[in-house]
């Protein structure tokens, strides 16, 4: 199944935050950014062509149009700031310019050179680099940093219109001019080096003849004119308004200020520039950020910071009054802040929107215009349009208002006490509407405004509502992650699904109400269906990769539209497979989506204050044709008007009709008076012009005589001038002839002298000859030049003579022509007047006869009327007297009215205070009524709860019986378990017996092992003992098992560790054994010495007993003890030693055990392996 395509029909909006956001491509066609697009807008036809931005970018920052109006440059914010060049003829993309040299994610300003080959791009923070692009080659020609040491922001860059190598840059305390030298930008000396830095907001180059100037605007209201690197003049504004924009034209330049003020400056020869008129945009006290002038210089376009665009007719500024509103909207008034709500209707092509700018607007998407704008004192959060297009529902901060849409206003019908209603919707039939009040959904009847029910169940705020096709169900979704379907018959929940942790933003259902679709904060598109036995479950989830804010499903069900937080609209294939097409249209999160009744129009609104209207084009032509055939109902053209307004208009019409009748009567009377007056004037004029004709004839005769006299005079002057010129010429001729003859004679004399000198000094001084020749040559040249000058003077005099003759002839001819022309004109004029007067005289003669008859009849009437006039004069006097008395009465009444107005004002203020108190009391009454209703509503649920509890008691009784049955069954299971327990006890006893046997076996093995240890130093006996133990304990052959490599490696690692620990313990044991051996050897020696002393003492004792006296000097000889006594003593000594050694061995063993316990075990990477049993043969 194919997807439905979206095609933009029209966009209502403007981007005021984009730098240089308005240009004229041709007269009547403007270029400006809107949303994530650039629009070409034709003012008269209201047609738009959109140039979309890049999908991967974050928004448009600035635009520029080349001087030949062929190319458009669009800068967009991205990971690497990007510039896209478009062809304005074909609207196709020419180049995409991306460079890391920008040092920023965005560009703040663009400028084409005059020839269109270079593009200057000013990067943003933090680097503030200026890039010079050869954009046709996608190559950066040069890069330079433009900010100052403090890192102040740079606002604007601009090429010089006459030299493509000069670029100027302005910013906060920044003015720099760069020149391209050898392909690199180089900083030029600043004209403001000695001046305190200022915040330069705007700049413009102005070329006048051979002079090139740059004009700067500051935030203090000063205009600086710089020419040739020097400040020529400074212009200041009276009210010191900040200058935000400047644009030039052939007569001067225009300045845009804050407060919506525009100043015109004209060229002046004395002061360079002279301030002209000033105009202001009414009710728009905002900054004029950008301006543009049409190619024919007829229109000036101004864009404001609140997203509005106005035009001013420059051709009519001379006749405009500065106090009037002379500006017109470029397109339509747009929203200045984000749009929060939108809705459409069935009977009219209207779109209703509410915005954070406290306005509600009705847009006509067929006419591409705004039909109604209503400004409120508080913000509107939601809006709903009745299917008829006659009623609108608006949720304000304090109340929910139901209003009627009049021809030019919105009139409140009913106010509901619902604060900050974020969602409200009319049913499909229009008979009900639902409004969200926190976590409760309240239902009202549209026509009676009665609350017919409340839907409670959400634990969080409700964010979305959706009516079913037949208005029998309502679906709600909230921030608590719950989606409920309510049955409006009894106001109970029919379906529910709760997903904690997910804040739902939009929910809808299919026309058959079988499936529910919802989106929320978990970035997933969920499909829910009712399954048997488990309720409403999520049957399908599609990961969108971003937060989806809104969804819309056409009735045909071929495509599901979804809006994202990134400003794109997606069309998902339906039934959902995850496949979608994406349309990037907005520059901010999309707040609302709405479908037209016929599903052919999709409306999207966003936080960027723009409204997009899309045409939904079905790719199945047969289906689209069938649908169009069904949709033949024309749009409703009816409008609503109040009865009072209609009566006022009727009254005004009747008053105007009376005024018209009175004016007709007055005009007829005035026409009669004018006819009489004109007749008198005609007589006066005939007499006057007759006299004038006679006077003019006399003047003509005098002029003719003067003309003849002037002719004679000028002929005499001309003859005298000719004679004087001829005399001067003859005199000059004779004078110059004499001079020439004298010079010739002199020349001959000089030649003779030269020949004599040559003959005399020829041989002696050749140098003097040469100098003399040179002098002669110079003299000849000098006199030749003088002769030539005299000839030129003569020619000049002849030319002057000819010019005087020509001038005289021309003056004579012009005088004759002027005189003839004046004579002919006077003749024609007076002949025309004479013919007119003759015609008038004939016409008046005819009218005179008629008027005589009328005069005789009127004389009779006049005599009758005179009597009436006398009576009327008497009445008039009486009326004047009554009027005077009435005027006195009126003055008294006016004073009384004024006093009564004051008392009425006091009463009205008191009434107003009382009304305020009454409103407060009504509020208290409403609160109390609401509390009483709530308490009553709480009592009813309590009774319902009691009934529910009784039913629960019954259910618990049945559950108790069921529990008794379960207990009986449990007794049987307990007996079975006891039998199992006895069997398990027996098995445990067997296991314990086996365990005891194993313990005994281990003890025997330990005992055998202990005996085996005694033969450690005797290998043969050790081998025999090991074999004996093996045959004693191993009764079955042990099979070798294949061990895995990992286990073997782990075993090898543990074995190495244990071997190392055993080696260490052995070393410690050997040390202890050596110490023990030394101690035992020492003890043995001491024991031997003691035994010897004991034996000596015994012998001495025995000798003393026998009476034998021994000498001290010679000890008695030692006698060997008897052999039996020696053997016994030896045995006792050996036993004591063995006892001591055993005690020491046991002590050492305990110490070894203690050491083993104190040894830190090595950490293992996995569970410990079972001990490896080595066969006896392998051990041997």
ZADREN-868313 format. One record per residue (C-alpha): residue in three letters; x, y, z. Coordinates in pm, whole numbers, plus 50000, padded with zeros to 5 digits. Layout:
N
ALAXYZ;...
REM end
This chain:
1180
UNK500005000050000;UNK501505033549899;UNK501935063750126;UNK500025096450090;UNK502295125349996;UNK502335159850160;UNK502675191449950;UNK502835225850118;UNK499855247150018;UNK500595278650220;UNK502585289850522;UNK501385316650763;UNK504395329650952;UNK507665348450950;UNK511115344251111;UNK512055377151277;UNK515185362651442;UNK516965356551108;UNK519495382951003;UNK518785401050670;UNK515405383450649;UNK513745403550367;UNK514715409050001;UNK512875419149684;UNK513555395949389;UNK511375416849159;UNK508575442049198;UNK505815425349398;UNK507835394249491;UNK509645391849824;UNK511925365549977;UNK511775358450352;UNK512345328850588;UNK509465310250751;UNK509855279650972;UNK512645258350824;UNK512055272050472;UNK512595302850259;UNK509455315850087;UNK509115334949758;UNK505885354349813;UNK503945372649541;UNK502075400749712;UNK499165405349471;UNK498315368649402;UNK499355356549753;UNK501135327249591;UNK504115311149762;UNK507045290249648;UNK509005273149924;UNK512715264949929;UNK513205238450202;UNK516175238650439;UNK518475209250500;UNK517035180850709;UNK520195176450916;UNK520495213451012;UNK519145230151328;UNK517685261251164;UNK518265290750929;UNK520405319251071;UNK520745343750779;UNK520065347350404;UNK521455368450118;UNK520425375649757;UNK522935384649484;UNK522765419049321;UNK521545404148990;UNK518685386449177;UNK519705352449039;UNK521095334549343;UNK520025329749703;UNK522415320149985;UNK520955303750297;UNK523105298450608;UNK522025271250852;UNK523115260751199;UNK524735226051207;UNK527705207451356;UNK529715225151089;UNK528045257350976;UNK526695252250624;UNK525685275550339;UNK523415264750054;UNK523275283949722;UNK519975282349527;UNK519075293649176;UNK516095317249210;UNK514895309748855;UNK514655271848891;UNK514685270049276;UNK517275242449248;UNK520245237849477;UNK523515248549316;UNK526165244249587;UNK526545234049951;UNK529455251450126;UNK530885235650444;UNK534235244150606;UNK535825239250947;UNK537505273350909;UNK534325290451028;UNK535115280351388;UNK531415279951476;UNK528195260851425;UNK526545290351250;UNK527015320751027;UNK525605354251142;UNK525815373250811;UNK526255367350435;UNK527035391150148;UNK527495386049773;UNK530025406849582;UNK528735430349311;UNK529695406149032;UNK528195376649224;UNK531355355249214;UNK532445359649576;UNK530515353449896;UNK531555368050232;UNK530375347250530;UNK530775359350889;UNK531015330351133;UNK529595331051483;UNK530935324651831;UNK533445315451962;UNK535935322351677;UNK534075349751480;UNK535985341951156;UNK535245358950823;UNK535365335050524;UNK535715346250163;UNK534175319449938;UNK534685313049567;UNK531275296849586;UNK531135283849226;UNK534285263149302;UNK533235255049664;UNK536575268849776;UNK537555291750065;UNK539785318949924;UNK540725334950255;UNK539905334650628;UNK540505360850897;UNK539375366751254;UNK537185397851288;UNK536445401351661;UNK538505422351900;UNK540615411752196;UNK537565410752425;UNK535805386352190;UNK532815409552130;UNK530125397251890;UNK530135406551519;UNK526775415451361;UNK527175421250988;UNK529545419150691;UNK529075437350359;UNK530875439650023;UNK531585473249866;UNK529285477549562;UNK532045492549346;UNK535115472349452;UNK534795434949500;UNK538015434249702;UNK536715454749999;UNK534605440050281;UNK533455459050591;UNK532515442750922;UNK530675457951221;UNK529865446251571;UNK529875456351934;UNK532685482251952;UNK533965468251619;UNK534395484651276;UNK536905468551045;UNK537525471050671;UNK539395443650486;UNK540895443650138;UNK541795413349928;UNK545495414749840;UNK547025384949653;UNK544045363549747;UNK544235371450121;UNK542165394850337;UNK544205422550498;UNK543025447450760;UNK542895483850645;UNK543455514550870;UNK540305523651062;UNK538655557551029;UNK537445555551392;UNK540775547851560;UNK540755580651759;UNK537035578751838;UNK535535561552142;UNK534175527052044;UNK530425523752000;UNK527945495951941;UNK527515496851561;UNK524195479951477;UNK523985483751097;UNK525905495750791;UNK525405503250421;UNK527625513550129;UNK526485542949915;UNK528005551349575;UNK527355586449440;UNK529145595849115;UNK532835589749188;UNK532385590549566;UNK531985559649778;UNK530705563150133;UNK529865539550416;UNK527055549050654;UNK527005534151007;UNK524155533151258;UNK524705531251636;UNK522535521751931;UNK522715558052054;UNK520895571351746;UNK523935585151559;UNK524625581551187;UNK528305582751085;UNK529135590350719;UNK532665578850627;UNK534325587850297;UNK537925580250200;UNK538735566750546;UNK537565598750723;UNK534365608450902;UNK532725634750680;UNK529635641850886;UNK527595629251182;UNK523795629151176;UNK521825625351499;UNK518195616751561;UNK516165639751786;UNK514785612852017;UNK518055592352022;UNK516305560551911;UNK518565530851846;UNK519265526051474;UNK518625489951376;UNK518715490050993;UNK519665511750694;UNK518875508150323;UNK519795531050030;UNK517995542649716;UNK518685567349437;UNK517465598049632;UNK519115590249965;UNK518645563950234;UNK516085551450486;UNK516765544350855;UNK514795520051075;UNK514655525151452;UNK513275508751759;UNK509675517451837;UNK508585510751476;UNK509905544451348;UNK511255550550995;UNK513235582050900;UNK513885593350541;UNK517145611050449;UNK517635628750115;UNK520795640349936;UNK521725676849984;UNK524485696749813;UNK525295717750121;UNK525035693350411;UNK525555661150211;UNK522305646550356;UNK519125662750483;UNK516565646450711;UNK513125642850556;UNK509855629550692;UNK509435604350974;UNK506765577150980;UNK505745552651254;UNK503925519251247;UNK500875522151470;UNK500495497951763;UNK503865481751683;UNK506465495551929;UNK509085470651819;UNK512495472651653;UNK512635474351274;UNK515395448751226;UNK515625447150846;UNK514455466850541;UNK514435462150163;UNK513495484249868;UNK511885470949550;UNK513845473749220;UNK511575501949100;UNK512005519649439;UNK508215521749482;UNK507915499949793;UNK509865497850120;UNK509515465250316;UNK510175465550693;UNK510415435250923;UNK509935437551298;UNK511265416851586;UNK507725403951662;UNK507585384451331;UNK505555410551137;UNK506295425750793;UNK504995459350663;UNK505395479650341;UNK505535517250278;UNK504855533949940;UNK508015554749884;UNK506565571249575;UNK503865588649783;UNK505925600150082;UNK505745636749977;UNK501955638050010;UNK501745615550316;UNK501035629350662;UNK503425618150936;UNK500595613151187;UNK498665588550969;UNK499155551050948;UNK500875549050611;UNK502135513150640;UNK500395482450503;UNK500945445650583;UNK503185427150340;UNK501045395750364;UNK498845390050672;UNK499295396151046;UNK501165366251190;UNK501535352151540;UNK504495367051726;UNK504955338051970;UNK504475300351977;UNK501085285751876;UNK499505263952148;UNK496235252351991;UNK494685246451647;UNK491435232451510;UNK489425230651185;UNK485705228551105;UNK483455212050846;UNK481315239150687;UNK483965266150637;UNK487605265950517;UNK488725280350851;UNK491605272751087;UNK491455285651444;UNK494655291051641;UNK495595304351985;UNK499045316152078;UNK501235327852364;UNK500905363152219;UNK497375364552374;UNK495575364052038;UNK493065341351870;UNK493105341251490;UNK490865326451223;UNK492705317950899;UNK491085311050561;UNK493325285850383;UNK491475290150050;UNK491875328150036;UNK495255325750219;UNK494205353850451;UNK493265361550811;UNK489555366350864;UNK489595375951231;UNK492155386351493;UNK491045390351855;UNK493445402352126;UNK492805392652488;UNK494325403952817;UNK495375368652911;UNK496925338752741;UNK494835311952570;UNK496015275952614;UNK493615256252391;UNK491025261952119;UNK488275241151956;UNK486135250251655;UNK482535238651618;UNK481865218151301;UNK479605246151171;UNK482385272051209;UNK480005295051402;UNK481165287751758;UNK484585285651920;UNK485715271552255;UNK488785287252418;UNK490595277152738;UNK492055307252921;UNK494115309253239;UNK491075316253458;UNK488095302253269;UNK486865282152973;UNK484795304052741;UNK482275293952475;UNK482135322152218;UNK480165329851903;UNK482095339551590;UNK480625371951459;UNK481545390051140;UNK484375409651303;UNK484405399351671;UNK484125370651918;UNK481245372952165;UNK481255353052490;UNK478185330952537;UNK479115311252849;UNK481995309653094;UNK482945277453273;UNK485155278353584;UNK487925256253445;UNK491385270853500;UNK494195266553246;UNK492305242153026;UNK495035226952805;UNK492745204852594;UNK489165209152474;UNK487285193452183;UNK483875194152021;UNK482295161051933;UNK482065151551566;UNK478365160551562;UNK478935192451758;UNK476265185452023;UNK478815180052304;UNK482205193152400;UNK484795179252641;UNK487235199852847;UNK490145189553067;UNK490165202053426;UNK493425188953577;UNK493015151153593;UNK489255152453526;UNK487435153953192;UNK484195174053202;UNK481465169352941;UNK479015197152844;UNK476015200952619;UNK476895226252347;UNK473485242352324;UNK472515243752695;UNK476115245552835;UNK475015220653101;UNK477585197753262;UNK476295163253168;UNK479085143053329;UNK482605141153469;UNK485155114253388;UNK487515107053679;UNK490245081053692;UNK493495097153584;UNK496185102553848;UNK497965128953642;UNK496995157453413;UNK495065147653101;UNK496945158152787;UNK494835145252496;UNK491215137652405;UNK489675119752107;UNK486015114152016;UNK484915082251845;UNK483315083451503;UNK479745080751643;UNK480435102751954;UNK479525073652183;UNK483005070352331;UNK485775093552441;UNK489445083952466;UNK491755102152706;UNK495475100052775;UNK497495116853046;UNK500845122653207;UNK500255093053441;UNK500815068953151;UNK497135058753138;UNK494955055552827;UNK491225051852900;UNK488255046852668;UNK485075060052831;UNK481565048852746;UNK479435080352749;UNK476215061452801;UNK477005055753169;UNK480355074853199;UNK482325043353280;UNK485615030253152;UNK485385004352880;UNK489075000052795;UNK492215009152983;UNK495955005652954;UNK498485019853201;UNK502205023053130;UNK503925039653421;UNK506835062453343;UNK505425073453006;UNK503865108152970;UNK501365105552684;UNK500915136752467;UNK498425125152203;UNK495965096552152;UNK493505086951878;UNK491555056851756;UNK490575041751423;UNK487095049351286;UNK485885014751395;UNK487345020551749;UNK489124986951744;UNK492645000951769;UNK494085029651971;UNK497305047951885;UNK499275068652134;UNK502605086952155;UNK504495100352453;UNK507825107052616;UNK509245072052553;UNK509875079552180;UNK507575051152067;UNK504415049151860;UNK502105023952030;UNK499205004451888;UNK496714990752144;UNK493984965152087;UNK491464947652307;UNK492444910952354;UNK490264884252512;UNK491084876352871;UNK493834902452915;UNK492104935652842;UNK493584963352631;UNK497234955352557;UNK499994971352352;UNK500194949552042;UNK502774969151845;UNK505514994151930;UNK507535013551674;UNK510665031151791;UNK510645066251639;UNK514145076351752;UNK512785109951871;UNK509875122952079;UNK506605123151882;UNK504365151751998;UNK501195147051789;UNK499565121351557;UNK496685123251308;UNK494905095351120;UNK492765102250809;UNK489455084450781;UNK490715064650482;UNK493415049150693;UNK496225047350436;UNK498705069550619;UNK499255079850980;UNK500805114351028;UNK503095121251323;UNK504825153151442;UNK508235153251610;UNK510015175651856;UNK512565184251586;UNK509975202251368;UNK509345174451113;UNK506105158050998;UNK506245120850930;UNK503815100450723;UNK503835064250843;UNK502565036350625;UNK499315022650762;UNK498864995350888;UNK502055003151079;UNK505244987350948;UNK507745013651062;UNK508185027750709;UNK507765065550687;UNK508575096850485;UNK509745128250667;UNK509035165050586;UNK511145191450764;UNK508945222250790;UNK509255239351129;UNK512195253951319;UNK510925242951660;UNK508875215051821;UNK505495209551656;UNK502765216251911;UNK499625205351722;UNK498415186251415;UNK494905189051270;UNK493215173150969;UNK490495189250760;UNK487105172750742;UNK487765158850395;UNK491285146650494;UNK492775166750206;UNK494365192950431;UNK496825188150715;UNK497635217250948;UNK500785218551163;UNK501685245051423;UNK504895250151613;UNK506655269751884;UNK508305290651606;UNK504895308551561;UNK504335295351206;UNK501305276951065;UNK501835252050780;UNK498955240650560;UNK499675208850361;UNK497725192750079;UNK497375155350139;UNK497795139849795;UNK496635104049760;UNK498765083949518;UNK495725063449419;UNK494025085849154;UNK490775065949135;UNK490205069049508;UNK490965106349504;UNK488565111849209;UNK485765092649381;UNK486305112749698;UNK486175145749510;UNK482895135549346;UNK481405129149689;UNK482615162549827;UNK480435185949625;UNK478905204649920;UNK479845241449882;UNK481425260650168;UNK479065280650388;UNK479225318250330;UNK476915328750615;UNK478165351250894;UNK476645359951231;UNK475725394851347;UNK473985406351665;UNK470485420951661;UNK471655453251822;UNK474295458451553;UNK471745451251282;UNK469305476351432;UNK472105501851461;UNK472965496951097;UNK469305500550997;UNK469025532151203;UNK472175545651044;UNK470795537450699;UNK467555555750770;UNK469495585550910;UNK471675585850604;UNK468615584550376;UNK467135614650556;UNK470445632750523;UNK470515624550153;UNK466995638150101;UNK467845669650293;UNK471045673950093;UNK469175669449764;UNK466685696249866;UNK469495719349970;UNK471455713149652;UNK468415719849434;UNK467795752449618;UNK471445761949592;UNK471425753449219;UNK468525777349164;UNK470365804349351;UNK473485797349151;UNK471545799748824;UNK470305834348917;UNK473725844249037;UNK475325830948718;UNK472905850548499;UNK473935882248677;UNK477565872648636;UNK477045866448263;UNK475745901648219;UNK478625915748415;UNK481135895148217;UNK479695905647881;UNK480055941947977;UNK483475936048126;UNK484865915947837;UNK483465940247580;UNK485455967847746;UNK488465945247770;UNK488265937447397;UNK488285974347316;UNK491245979247548;UNK493075949647400;UNK492535963547048;UNK494095996147158;UNK496965977147317;UNK497385957746995;UNK497655989646794;UNK500186003447040;UNK502205971247029;UNK502165971346650;UNK503416007146650;UNK506125998446905;UNK507105968846692;UNK507585990546383;UNK509576015446583;UNK511755987646731;UNK512345973646383;UNK513566007346258;UNK515676012346569;UNK517315977946540;UNK517925982946168;UNK519736015446247;UNK521695998546526;UNK522615970046295;UNK523725994146021;UNK525796014046271;UNK527335982046410;UNK528235970246060;UNK529816003645976;UNK531686004246308;UNK532925968646251;UNK534035977045897;UNK535896007646019;UNK537585987746297;UNK538495960946044;UNK539995986245799;UNK541916003246079;UNK543275970046204;UNK544185960245847;UNK546135992445788;UNK547725990846134;UNK548925955146095;UNK550065961745734;UNK552245990145859;UNK553595968146137;UNK554345940445888;UNK556105964545649;UNK558145979045934;UNK559095944146049;UNK559995934545692;UNK562205965445654;UNK563765958445987;UNK564255922645886;UNK566025933445565;UNK568245957145762;UNK569095929446003;UNK569875906345712;UNK572235932145568;UNK573865937145907;UNK574175899645938;UNK575875897045602;UNK578305924845694;UNK579025908446028;UNK579425874845860;UNK581905889145615;UNK583805907345893;UNK583885880846161;UNK583435849045958;UNK586915836646021;UNK587385849846375;UNK584285839946577;UNK582075811646440;UNK580295809446770;UNK578985844946745;UNK577655836746400;UNK575755806946530;UNK574335826646821;UNK573335854546585;UNK571535829646360;UNK569785815246659;UNK568675849946769;UNK567435857446421;UNK565505824946414;UNK563885832746750;UNK562965867546636;UNK561445854246316;UNK559435828446514;UNK558345855346759;UNK557135878746492;UNK555555850446300;UNK553635840946617;UNK552645877346663;UNK551505878746301;UNK549555846646355;UNK547945861246667;UNK546935892246478;UNK545385870646209;UNK543535851146482;UNK542305883546639;UNK541085894746300;UNK539255861946249;UNK537795865246601;UNK536495900046522;UNK534965887146200;UNK533305858646394;UNK532025883346654;UNK530645904446376;UNK528905874146223;UNK527585863546564;UNK526245898646627;UNK524565897946290;UNK523095863646360;UNK522005874646709;UNK520365905546570;UNK518585885346300;UNK517455859846561;UNK516195886946798;UNK514425903746513;UNK512875871046397;UNK511805861546753;UNK510245895646814;UNK508325893246489;UNK507225858046570;UNK506235866946927;UNK504315897146810;UNK502575877246535;UNK501835848946780;UNK500425872147042;UNK498355889846779;UNK497015856846647;UNK496335843746999;UNK494555875247102;UNK492625874846780;UNK491575838546824;UNK490805843247193;UNK488625873547140;UNK486975858446836;UNK486075827947047;UNK484815850247325;UNK482845870547072;UNK481255839446926;UNK480515826547276;UNK479025859547377;UNK476905860047060;UNK475645824947137;UNK475005834647496;UNK473265866247381;UNK470995846747145;UNK470295820847415;UNK469605848147666;UNK467255865747427;UNK465225833647401;UNK465335828847773;UNK464465865547825;UNK461135860847649;UNK460435830247861;UNK461565847748173;UNK459335877648100;UNK456355855148104;UNK457615838648417;UNK458415873148558;UNK454825884648517;UNK453605852748683;UNK456225855348954;UNK455395891749026;UNK451945880549122;UNK453395852949333;UNK455905877249483;UNK453165900749592;UNK451385871449753;UNK454615859149905;UNK455475893650042;UNK452465892350263;UNK453425857450376;UNK457015869950433;UNK455735897450656;UNK453795872450858;UNK456825849450861;UNK459055878150977;UNK456685883551265;UNK456785846351342;UNK460585847151305;UNK460895874351566;UNK458685854651797;UNK460765823351727;UNK463985842651795;UNK462625852952128;UNK461555817152206;UNK464985804852084;UNK466765828852316;UNK464655817252609;UNK465175781052507;UNK468955786352482;UNK468905799352836;UNK466895768752936;UNK469395746852746;UNK472335762252931;UNK470605755953259;UNK469735720453152;UNK473335714553041;UNK474565725353380;UNK472005702853538;UNK473025674453302;UNK476675679953390;UNK475825678453760;UNK473675647953704;UNK476485632053498;UNK478785637153793;UNK476245621654027;UNK475675593653772;UNK479435588453755;UNK479565585854132;UNK476605562154125;UNK478215541753847;UNK481465539554043;UNK479465528454344;UNK477545503854122;UNK480845491553986;UNK482135486054340;UNK478895468554429;UNK479165447454114;UNK482675437854216;UNK481425427954557;UNK478535410054393;UNK480965391554165;UNK483055381754466;UNK479925370154646;UNK478865351154334;UNK482295335254329;UNK481855325254694;UNK478365313054612;UNK479705293654316;UNK482445278554531;UNK479925269154799;UNK477515254954540;UNK480405236054392;UNK481365222654735;UNK477705212954803;UNK477565195254467;UNK480865178354541;UNK479615167054883;UNK476415154054726;UNK478485136854463;UNK480645122354743;UNK477535109654929;UNK476285091854619;UNK479595073554570;UNK479505063454941;UNK476105046954893;UNK477455030854584;UNK480455019354784;UNK478165004355052;UNK476314984854784;UNK479614974554637;UNK480814963454981;UNK477684941855028;UNK478354925754694;UNK481964921054802;UNK480754903955126;UNK478694879954919;UNK481634873854695;UNK483824868355002;UNK481334842355137;UNK481524823854812;UNK485284827154824;UNK485254813155184;UNK483384782455066;UNK485834778854788;UNK488644782255041;UNK487124753555251;UNK487144731354946;UNK490664741954878;UNK491604733355240;UNK490244698055196;UNK492264694354885;UNK495264708455068;UNK494844682355346;UNK495124655055085;UNK498154671354939;UNK499644674655292;UNK499214637455354;UNK500874630055024;UNK503674653755114;UNK504114636555453;UNK504524603255277;UNK507054619255051;UNK508724633955357;UNK509114599555519;UNK510554585855198;UNK512954615155184;UNK513944609655549;UNK514774573755469;UNK516784584555176;UNK518554610555394;UNK519354583455648;UNK520824561955374;UNK522844591755254;UNK524044598355610;UNK525094562055642;UNK526944564255316;UNK528484596655437;UNK529594580155764;UNK531104551355569;UNK532914576455351;UNK534134595055662;UNK535414562255809;UNK537094554155480;UNK538704588855479;UNK539844583955839;UNK541364550055754;UNK543024565355451;UNK544354593855666;UNK545664568755917;UNK547324548955643;UNK548674580755497;UNK550014591055835;UNK551814558055865;UNK553054562155510;UNK554574596255593;UNK556934579955840;UNK558664562055548;UNK559184593455343;UNK562954590755382;UNK562954553855288;UNK561944550754924;UNK561654513054905;UNK559494510155212;UNK557534540355092;UNK556874523254760;UNK555694491254930;UNK553444510555163;UNK551944530154873;UNK551204497754685;UNK549664483454999;UNK547444514155041;UNK546494513154672;UNK545454476454689;UNK543664482455014;UNK541584512454902;UNK541344509354524;UNK539094479854437;UNK538014491054090;UNK540014503053795;UNK539954541053755;UNK539274552753408;UNK541004583653278;UNK538654611353174;UNK539334635952900;UNK539814669853049;UNK539064701652854;UNK541864725452770;UNK540374753652980;UNK540114730753278;UNK543654718153222;UNK544964753853195;UNK543074763653510;UNK544374732753683;UNK547914739753565;UNK547604775453691;UNK546284764054028;UNK548904736854044;UNK551704762053979;UNK550284784854245;UNK549984756154494;UNK553464743754410;UNK554824778554475;UNK553004780454808;UNK554164745054899;UNK557744754254809;UNK557514784655029;UNK556084764155314;UNK558774737655260;UNK561454764255282;UNK559914777155602;UNK559664741055733;UNK563314733755650;UNK564354765055834;UNK562254754556133;UNK563694719056117;UNK567254732356112;UNK566514754556408;UNK564884724556575;UNK567924702656503;UNK570284728356652;UNK568054731156955;UNK567844693156997;UNK571624689956956;UNK572184716757215;UNK569674700057449;UNK571334666157393;UNK574714680657484;UNK573284697357788;UNK571534664657883;UNK574784645157842;UNK576634670258059;UNK573904668758322;UNK573884630758318;UNK577594631358370;UNK577284654958666;UNK574464633458808;UNK576604602658779;UNK579524620158947;UNK577254632959222;UNK575894597859273;UNK579374583859294;UNK580374610459541;UNK577274603159742;UNK578044566359741;UNK581624572659844;UNK580484594660130;UNK578134567460240;UNK580934541860242;UNK583194566460430;UNK585684571160155;UNK587254605660160;UNK588324620059838;UNK590904646759793;UNK589864677559628;UNK592974680859421;UNK592834646159278;UNK589304635359192;UNK588484598759234;UNK588624576358940;UNK585404570158758;UNK583984535958788;UNK581714522758520;UNK578094518458638;UNK576574484358637;UNK575314474458292;UNK571654469258389;UNK571404503158556;UNK572964520358252;UNK570494504058011;UNK567464514458214;UNK568634549758243;UNK569354551257875;UNK565814538957796;UNK564254564858021;UNK566344592257871;UNK565404581057520;UNK561724579757610;UNK561864614857749;UNK563584626857435;UNK561034609657211;UNK558254625157414;UNK559764659257383;UNK560354655057011;UNK556794643456955;UNK555554673257147;UNK557714696056933;UNK556494678656612;UNK552864683756714;UNK553634720156791;UNK555244724256449;UNK552244708056279;UNK549854731756453;UNK552064760756352;UNK552114748355989;UNK548314746855992;UNK548164781956129;UNK550534793755858;UNK548434776855593;UNK545384794955725;UNK547194828055726;UNK548304823555361;UNK546044845355137;UNK544384823254875;UNK544984832754511;UNK541944847754336;UNK540374825054075;UNK538784835353746;UNK536034809353767;UNK534624782754001;UNK537084759454159;UNK537804726953981;UNK537294692854142;UNK540444675154260;UNK542224654953997;UNK542614617854075;UNK545914604853942;UNK546184567553892;UNK548724549354099;UNK550854538753803;UNK551174575253695;UNK552144585954047;UNK554774558354057;
REM end
